[in-house]
């Protein structure tokens, strides 16, 4: 059982999320797979790892840690490379819009 009341509990949840992600890395990071299916599969992986949270009130730092892990997983699934001579802030804005479109197309909740 996970203890959510302290930072160790959230760290164990994040490590569990990454363990499940790494166990399914081949399916999630395959270049030839459907993005919609990969997003749905990621949603299932994250839901499975966070089933024990229930209706607990998490602190802002705990939510940020969980959200950061989820965003890192999304970046691993949908890799994007900056265009030549593209500034960082332009690239990240473009990448964010791309992720938003993919999430909307997949009805991804996360």
Buried (B, 14 or more C-beta within 10 A) or exposed (E): EBEBEEEEBBEEBBEBBBEBBEEBBEBBBEEEBEBBEBBBBBBEBBEEBBEEBEEEEBEEEBEEBBEEBBEBBBEBBBEEEEEEEEEEEEBEEBBEEEBEEBBEEBEBEE
